[in-house]
Amino acid sequence: MAKIITLTTDFGEKDYSVGVVKGVILSISPEAKIIDITHQLQPFNLISAALTLKNVHNYYPAGTIHLAVVDPGVGGKRKPVLVHTEKYVFVGPDNGIFSWINEPGKKVIHLTNSKFFLNPVSSTFHARDIFAPVAAYLSLGVRIDEFGRPVSKIVKLRLPPVQFTKDKLFGEVINVDNFGNLITNIQPEKLKNGFKRIKIKGRKILNISQTFSNAPEGKILAYRGSAGFLEIGVNQGSAAKKLKAKIGEKVEIEI
């Protein structure tokens, strides 16, 4: 059975980057099944990339190879790695994008064996020259220990912490999706004892809705998102546009 290789990047689809990565993979492993998760991640946003991988990877069959590249430090000191777990392999830069992969049996390999790279390796396109060929050779059954040497840990990102006072909770927007929904760093469980109001950009929300249709069309609402965080949206609209809000926007909750 052909191996699945997924692609998650911030490359966009205007330029040739995605196409050449696929070409490299198929030149080495013609039977590989390539699936695009997204190429529209916010450029250089490592938290967005890490959250995407966390929320997507385990919906794929065991044996899937997840190639992910959001790489503002390309060509610098960060290591190229593969992360092997009981069910999956992840390939990409060691800059935090694999922070929330909590699969058992994790083993990390620093990719150092240039036998499995394109030659020469550019300083600005490791997705093409290192990560794509490594993913392709993995799909052909090359053992992970042939790609380099084990390392004990990977870089870990931390979400901005939620702050508490006696009667308030302070969070922030950590991602904005394609619909303009604002994903915060607040877990709804933090509000299990109730709250008075949610405030963002001077607007107040008085309750958490079960679904978008609980609010009239065009109205702002808060709800528990599918990734487990409190989100702020607009029924059939964009909260980002309506509130002129972006990543880093502060969210205040009276509790």
Secondary structure as UniProt FT lines:
FT   STRAND          4..9
FT   HELIX           17..28
FT   TURN            30..31
FT   STRAND          33..38
FT   TURN            43..44
FT   HELIX           46..56
FT   HELIX           57..59
FT   TURN            62..63
FT   STRAND          65..69
FT   TURN            72..75
FT   STRAND          80..84
FT   STRAND          89..93
FT   TURN            97..100
FT   STRAND          107..111
FT   HELIX           114..116
FT   HELIX           127..131
FT   HELIX           132..139
FT   TURN            140..141
FT   HELIX           144..146
FT   STRAND          148..151
FT   STRAND          163..164
FT   STRAND          168..176
FT   TURN            178..179
FT   STRAND          182..184
FT   HELIX           188..191
FT   TURN            192..193
FT   STRAND          197..200
FT   TURN            201..202
FT   STRAND          203..205
FT   STRAND          208..209
FT   HELIX           212..214
FT   TURN            217..218
FT   STRAND          220..224
FT   TURN            226..227
FT   STRAND          230..234
FT   TURN            235..236
FT   HELIX           239..243
FT   TURN            247..248
FT   STRAND          250..254
//
